[in-house]
Amino acid sequence: MEKQRKKYLECPCGELLEGTDDDTLVAAVQAHLCAAHPHLTYDREQILLMAY
């Protein structure tokens, strides 16, 4: 079984967000945005384009 690489996104505020796959990364980023930056919204596609 192939080991899946984690996905990361660094928020401009300095918070490093990670997920084990696209779905968990998107959920983590959206939760962070709601808590720390409620004025910002990004959709799934935008989040995945910024991820590494």
C-alpha positions in Angstrom: 0.0 0.0 0.0 1.4 3.4 -1.0 1.9 5.9 1.8 0.0 9.1 1.2 1.8 12.3 1.8 0.3 15.0 4.0 -0.9 18.2 2.5 0.0 21.6 4.0 -1.1 25.2 3.7 0.5 28.1 5.5 -1.9 30.8 6.4 -0.6 34.4 6.0 -1.1 34.8 9.8 1.6 32.1 10.2 -0.6 29.1 11.2 0.5 25.9 9.4 -2.5 23.8 8.6 -2.3 20.2 7.5 -4.4 17.3 6.4 -3.9 13.7 5.6 -5.8 14.2 2.3 -7.6 16.9 0.4 -10.8 16.6 2.4 -9.1 16.9 5.8 -6.9 19.8 4.6 -9.9 21.7 3.3 -11.9 21.1 6.5 -8.9 22.3 8.6 -8.4 25.4 6.5 -12.1 26.3 6.6 -12.3 25.8 10.4 -9.3 28.0 10.8 -10.8 30.7 8.6 -14.1 30.6 10.6 -12.2 30.9 13.9 -9.4 33.3 13.1 -10.5 35.1 9.9 -14.3 35.2 9.7 -14.2 37.9 7.0 -12.3 35.6 4.6 -13.8 32.8 2.5 -12.0 30.4 0.2 -13.6 27.5 -1.7 -12.2 24.0 -2.0 -10.5 24.7 -5.3 -8.8 27.9 -4.0 -7.5 26.0 -0.9 -6.1 23.2 -2.9 -4.4 25.6 -5.3 -2.5 27.1 -2.4 -1.6 23.8 -0.8 1.7 22.0 -1.0 
